[in-house]
Amino acid sequence: MMINKKRNKLLSIAFLLSGSWIMVDKPVDTLPVIEACQSENIAFEAGEEIVYKLYYNWNFVWLAAGEVVFRVRDKGSTYHISAHGRTYKSYEWFFKVRDKYDTYIDKETLLPLVSIRDIQEGSYSLYDRVSFDHDAGKAVSLRGKTKETAREKVYDIDPCMHDLLSIVYFCRNIPFDSIPSNYRIPIKIFMDKEVWPLSVHYQGKEAEKKVKGQGKFQTIRFNPDVVAGDYFNEGTKMDIWVSDDANRIPLIIESPVSVGSVKAILKSYSGLRYDMTARTGNDDE
């Protein structure tokens, strides 16, 4: 996150961190088939709400910077997924952020149909509404500083393309218990007028992971490899711990960025599809 640039990356990075997933040491025919074009949803349901507290490390000081709230709503044949983030007032002397990400995903495939970003970060603003035509391999972007000034442009996309939010919920349905350590799953998302290739290295399970304010959890750990650019330096790796239960919700995300590092920690959850069985103890134990 470069504070001297017109864009503050903190909340945008948090969304990226929450959803990146995954060479193989075993023969391909012994591994589960993970189809990016269609996925049965067995991990979440409408009414789910997950809140993360965001921290930014600047000059060796961790600042509580803001929060992001993820929600799932039922819209008939689609799910409306939203992730709305804002900085705390105590942080806004440093930088003010009001970001809204909204995606409508097909219930049968979990692929995005419409993706909307409405970004207010300091003096920077962006409105970007992307409509996905997966059969034609096209993404139609209505993009500008504001909705009123946005212009339309069409982009070619690869098959089975996800966006920043749909990939989070798609990955929660990956059969992790059938995947060996050192397994990688390549996944692509379309964002900011281009395709982003992602790959996540599955590290295995980690027991009794402490989550500040929440307690101890049985977890699954990943090290996503990301593409160098505005958000990350060359060779950047991040750590993600997700709940080792049927919900598969991210609990802790840690990553270095261009300047400093960021951390997203689970603050609260409600409306989960299943009981949170990964939690094993209180925070003070």
Sequence and secondary structure as in RCSB ss.txt:
>XXXX:A:sequence
MMINKKRNKLLSIAFLLSGSWIMVDKPVDTLPVIEACQSENIAFEAGEEIVYKLYYNWNFVWLAAGEVVFRVRDK
GSTYHISAHGRTYKSYEWFFKVRDKYDTYIDKETLLPLVSIRDIQEGSYSLYDRVSFDHDAGKAVSLRGKTKETA
REKVYDIDPCMHDLLSIVYFCRNIPFDSIPSNYRIPIKIFMDKEVWPLSVHYQGKEAEKKVKGQGKFQTIRFNPD
VVAGDYFNEGTKMDIWVSDDANRIPLIIESPVSVGSVKAILKSYSGLRYDMTARTGNDDE
>XXXX:A:secstr
  TTSS   HHHHHHHHHH     SS GGGS    TT     S  TT EEEEEEEEEETTEEEEEEEEEEEEEEE
TTEEEEEEEEEE GGGTTT  EEEEEEEEEETTT  EEEEEEEEEETTEEEEEEEEEETTTTEEEEEEESSTTT 
EEEEEE  TT B TTHHHHHHTTS GGG  TT EEEEEEEETTEEEEEEEEEEEEEEEEEETTTEEEEEEEEEEE
   SSS  TT B EEEEESSSS  EEEEEEE SSSEEEEEEEEEES SS  TTEEE TT 
